[in-house]
């Protein structure tokens, strides 16, 4: 008995592995074999469900439903038993639609705004409707404020951006406020949609107070104002359901599906209305469509489980009102296949799922081939069915309205409403360039905002604290505002871009107007870490990085001229920022230069420079130079090795170990790197170090270093 139990466990494990490996036929056969030696009802039910799952995923859906039916005779199937079936059915709908004529548009965002809605560029990525009270997330994407709040409440987790799928940047959602610029702009460009949204909010408030008739009146007004907004029809469907007007609820839900076929909520509304009218097979199909669009919709998954469980339950004498003709439904494979697995016909904008052409593709079963689709004929419906009343005013006639206010015939914003001043930065008074929006809802050019934060970590307009925003440095561009500028103000955008490029070209010129950091001595090839805290130098460092040069000049301070006539170009290797705006910049010396002319820019010094290079020598002079170089190098080694261990360790920790001799003496225009390392570590004042930068003769530089070393050895205490 023990051995038999062990063999059964082994076979069940093998079946599970086969299922995971997509070998569904093998899994189904193993489960069938195991059923022969299992008598316990609970175990038998589990095996039947697993066999049915394998058959379903293997494409034998009709056989699968027969096995599910057998399992339901043992006990009512629970959601856990039907989870795989629901996943399979919804996934099949998704796969089928991807292969249809609209397959390339499956949830790509092209369906946003709805067909002919006129606000495709201004829609929310969550509700797919017109943006109302837009909030900009740190990633730069905008959504309705209410949509974000509902997402956070329903999902009970941090909000994930529907555009970039990023949740890491979204902190406390309650701190984000409505985008002031965008909200004002949309209200001006689209007063019709804006008014409809206000009516919708008022209707929602009345609905929350259980004032159904008043809420319905608000939604009727809103739909007359904006008859292409799918959310209005979806929400009015809910109101009709609350008023027990289920026929009207279904018609509104169907209209929402026509307007926005890839929005899951309208399919939920349609399913709910269908259940209330006793059309449970239609309801199940709509829930499956919803799950094919939004797999994690808990409501749709729960209701689909319930309906499937009812469908598969054994038929008794007392047939529930909403599941009549269950005998025919369960006994006929064709009915099972075509009622529950009736395909989601290609969801064209003007066609609901119940109005698809007869040529729509059908799911096929290898054993049955293609069969003609028929909806289930219910026993009670055949005797009690009444003709539904027609809507007094045709929706199609309602939709043949004049062009919406603010839109031309192409659905673009009217040129009369376009005003570049609506999209100007309040700091530079120019058209936004790389617009960024703060959590408090104010928008600025990226560089304008950074310059303000250099001086004060508060919003330039409302003075709200932005220290956390400054720490994170999540300066992502507000995508919608940038898109609006490039689309609706193309000439102004090109001019603004040209100005920016000219400024960047000027800033990236490393011969004219080179930024100068007036601080200390710096030498070629030698590291020079800097602590940046003054606003003008924060700006300077940031510009160096933005232009891509990553370079600036370092000069010694001079009481008369402001800074010395010679310096060294530094290259930024890394920057570490702190919460108060300070930073530590890791730089290394590159080239020496001579100041030709100096000036000032935005609080820091700049200069036109001329770069210096050592003059090369040949023949006898080169051999003499090599001899001098070797002698001075040995002398330098003696001095370095004479240092105390603690002192030497501190020097090497800051500047690194002393470089070795260069293979070719005159290969570098700055001469051997060890010379500059030694000058950096020798205990000399800046004024004594400065002349070495100006020397373009390696022989003279080596001679000067030898004199310094000789002086150091003579002055050392004995």
TAPEVEN-V620435 format. One record per backbone hydrogen bond with DSSP energy under -1.0 kcal/mol. CO is the residue of the C=O (numbers start at 0). NH is the residue of the N-H. E is the energy in kcal/mol with one decimal. If there is no record, write none. Layout:
# TAPEVEN-V620435
{{CO:NH:E} {CO:NH:E}}
This chain:
# TAPEVEN-V620435
{{0:4:-2.4} {1:5:-2.1} {2:6:-2.4} {3:7:-2.3} {4:8:-2.2} {5:9:-2.1} {6:10:-2.2} {7:11:-2.6} {8:12:-2.2} {9:13:-2.0} {10:14:-2.4} {11:15:-2.2} {12:16:-2.1} {13:17:-2.3} {14:18:-2.4} {15:19:-2.3} {16:20:-1.8} {17:22:-2.9} {18:21:-1.7} {21:23:-1.3} {22:26:-1.8} {23:27:-2.6} {24:28:-2.1} {25:29:-2.4} {26:30:-2.4} {27:31:-2.0} {28:32:-2.2} {29:33:-2.3} {30:34:-1.4} {33:36:-1.0} {34:37:-1.2} {39:43:-2.7} {40:44:-2.6} {41:45:-1.9} {42:46:-2.3} {43:47:-2.5} {44:48:-2.3} {45:49:-2.2} {46:50:-2.5} {47:51:-2.7} {48:52:-2.6} {49:53:-2.1} {50:54:-2.4} {51:55:-2.6} {52:56:-2.6} {53:57:-1.3} {54:59:-2.3} {55:58:-1.9} {58:60:-1.4} {59:63:-2.0} {60:64:-2.2} {61:65:-1.5} {62:66:-1.8} {63:67:-2.6} {64:68:-2.2} {65:69:-1.8} {66:70:-2.2} {67:71:-2.2} {68:72:-1.0} {70:73:-1.3} {70:74:-1.5} {77:80:-1.1} {77:81:-1.2} {81:85:-2.5} {82:86:-2.3} {83:87:-2.5} {84:88:-2.8} {85:89:-2.5} {86:90:-2.2} {87:91:-2.2} {88:92:-1.8} {89:93:-2.0} {90:94:-2.7} {91:95:-2.5} {92:96:-2.4} {93:97:-1.9} {94:98:-1.2} {96:99:-1.0} {99:102:-1.8} {101:104:-1.8} {102:105:-1.6} {104:107:-1.4} {108:111:-1.4} {110:113:-1.7} {113:116:-1.5} {118:121:-1.8} {121:130:-2.7} {123:127:-1.7} {127:112:-1.4} {128:123:-3.0} {132:144:-1.5} {133:178:-3.4} {134:142:-2.0} {136:139:-2.4} {139:478:-1.8} {140:136:-2.5} {142:134:-3.1} {143:147:-2.0} {144:148:-2.2} {145:149:-2.5} {146:150:-2.4} {147:151:-2.3} {148:152:-2.0} {149:153:-3.1} {150:154:-2.6} {151:155:-1.1} {160:164:-1.7} {165:160:-1.9} {171:174:-1.7} {172:175:-1.4} {178:182:-2.6} {179:183:-2.1} {180:184:-2.2} {181:185:-2.6} {182:186:-1.9} {183:187:-1.7} {184:188:-2.8} {185:189:-2.5} {189:193:-2.4} {190:194:-2.6} {191:195:-2.2} {192:196:-2.3} {193:197:-1.9} {194:198:-2.3} {195:199:-2.2} {196:200:-2.4} {197:201:-2.3} {198:202:-2.6} {199:203:-2.5} {200:204:-2.0} {201:205:-2.1} {202:206:-2.5} {203:207:-2.3} {204:208:-1.1} {205:210:-2.8} {206:209:-1.8} {209:211:-1.3} {210:214:-2.3} {211:215:-2.7} {212:216:-2.0} {213:217:-1.8} {214:218:-2.0} {215:219:-2.3} {216:220:-2.1} {217:221:-2.3} {218:222:-2.5} {219:223:-1.8} {220:224:-1.7} {221:225:-2.8} {225:228:-1.4} {228:232:-1.1} {229:233:-2.4} {230:234:-2.9} {231:235:-2.2} {232:236:-2.0} {233:237:-1.3} {234:238:-1.9} {235:239:-2.7} {236:240:-2.2} {237:241:-2.1} {238:242:-1.6} {239:244:-3.1} {240:243:-1.7} {243:245:-1.1} {244:248:-2.1} {245:249:-2.3} {246:250:-2.1} {247:251:-2.5} {248:252:-2.2} {249:253:-2.6} {250:254:-2.1} {251:255:-2.2} {252:256:-2.0} {253:257:-2.1} {254:258:-2.4} {255:259:-2.5} {259:262:-1.6} {263:267:-1.5} {264:268:-2.3} {265:269:-2.0} {266:270:-2.1} {267:271:-2.6} {268:272:-2.4} {269:273:-2.2} {270:274:-2.3} {271:275:-1.9} {272:276:-1.3} {273:278:-2.9} {274:277:-1.6} {277:279:-1.4} {278:282:-2.0} {279:283:-2.6} {280:284:-1.9} {281:285:-2.2} {282:286:-2.4} {283:287:-2.2} {284:288:-2.2} {285:289:-2.5} {286:290:-2.2} {287:291:-1.8} {288:292:-1.3} {289:293:-3.3} {293:296:-1.8} {296:300:-1.9} {297:301:-2.7} {298:302:-2.6} {299:303:-2.4} {300:304:-2.1} {301:305:-2.0} {302:306:-2.6} {303:307:-2.5} {304:308:-2.4} {305:309:-2.2} {306:310:-2.7} {307:311:-2.3} {316:318:-1.2} {319:322:-1.4} {324:328:-1.8} {325:329:-2.8} {326:330:-2.4} {327:331:-1.8} {331:335:-2.5} {332:336:-3.0} {333:337:-2.7} {334:338:-2.2} {335:339:-1.7} {342:344:-1.3} {345:347:-2.2} {347:350:-2.3} {351:354:-1.9} {356:359:-2.0} {364:367:-1.0} {364:368:-2.9} {377:381:-1.9} {379:383:-2.5} {380:384:-2.0} {393:397:-2.0} {394:398:-2.0} {398:400:-2.2} {403:406:-2.2} {405:413:-2.1} {407:410:-2.0} {411:407:-2.1} {413:416:-1.5} {418:421:-2.2} {419:422:-1.7} {420:423:-1.1} {422:431:-2.4} {424:428:-1.9} {429:424:-3.2} {433:445:-1.5} {434:477:-3.3} {435:443:-2.3} {437:440:-2.3} {438:176:-2.4} {440:179:-2.5} {441:437:-2.6} {443:435:-2.8} {444:448:-2.5} {445:449:-2.3} {446:450:-1.9} {447:451:-1.8} {448:452:-2.6} {449:453:-1.2} {451:454:-1.1} {451:455:-2.2} {455:457:-1.8} {456:465:-3.0} {458:462:-1.6} {463:458:-2.3} {465:469:-2.5} {466:470:-2.3} {467:471:-2.3} {468:472:-1.8} {472:474:-1.5} {473:475:-1.7} {476:478:-1.1} {477:481:-2.0} {478:482:-2.5} {479:483:-2.6} {480:484:-2.1} {481:485:-2.2} {482:486:-2.0} {483:487:-2.9} {484:488:-1.8} {488:492:-2.6} {489:493:-2.5} {490:494:-2.1} {491:495:-2.5} {492:496:-2.6} {493:497:-2.2} {494:498:-2.2} {495:499:-2.1} {496:500:-2.6} {497:501:-2.3} {498:502:-2.2} {499:503:-2.6} {500:504:-2.5} {501:505:-2.1} {502:506:-2.4} {503:507:-1.8} {510:608:-2.4} {513:606:-1.4} {514:552:-3.4} {516:554:-2.2} {522:525:-1.5} {525:588:-2.0} {529:584:-2.9} {531:582:-2.1} {533:537:-2.0} {534:538:-2.2} {535:539:-1.9} {536:540:-2.6} {537:541:-2.2} {538:542:-2.4} {539:543:-2.1} {540:544:-1.7} {541:545:-2.5} {542:546:-2.4} {543:549:-2.6} {549:571:-3.5} {551:569:-3.6} {552:516:-3.7} {553:567:-2.0} {554:518:-2.2} {555:563:-3.1} {557:561:-1.7} {561:557:-1.1} {564:594:-3.0} {566:592:-2.3} {567:553:-2.2} {568:589:-3.1} {569:551:-1.9} {570:587:-1.5} {573:585:-3.0} {575:583:-2.3} {577:580:-1.9} {581:577:-2.6} {582:531:-3.0} {583:575:-2.4} {584:529:-2.6} {585:572:-3.5} {585:573:-1.4} {586:527:-2.8} {587:570:-2.4} {588:524:-2.5} {590:568:-3.8} {591:611:-1.9} {592:566:-2.0} {593:609:-2.1} {596:607:-3.2} {598:605:-2.3} {600:603:-2.1} {603:600:-3.2} {604:515:-3.1} {605:598:-2.7} {606:513:-2.8} {607:595:-3.1} {607:596:-1.3} {609:593:-2.8} {617:620:-1.1} {618:622:-1.8} {619:623:-2.5} {620:624:-2.1} {621:625:-2.2} {622:626:-2.0} {623:627:-2.4} {624:628:-2.6} {625:629:-2.3} {626:630:-1.9} {627:631:-2.5} {628:632:-2.4} {629:633:-2.1} {630:634:-2.0} {631:635:-2.5} {632:636:-2.3} {633:637:-1.9} {634:638:-1.7} {635:639:-2.7} {636:640:-2.7} {639:642:-1.3} {643:647:-2.9} {644:648:-2.3} {645:649:-1.8} {646:650:-2.0} {647:651:-2.4} {648:652:-1.8} {649:653:-1.1} {650:654:-3.2} {651:655:-1.4} {663:666:-1.3} {667:670:-1.4} {668:613:-3.0} {672:676:-2.0} {673:677:-2.5} {674:678:-2.3} {675:679:-1.8} {676:680:-1.4} {677:681:-2.0} {681:683:-2.7} {684:688:-1.6} {685:689:-2.4} {688:691:-1.2} {689:692:-1.4} {695:614:-3.1} {696:700:-2.1} {697:701:-2.7} {698:702:-2.3} {699:703:-2.2} {700:704:-2.3} {701:705:-2.4} {702:706:-1.8} {703:707:-1.9} {704:708:-2.5} {705:709:-2.5} {706:710:-2.3} {707:711:-2.4} {708:712:-2.3} {709:713:-1.9} {710:714:-2.1}}
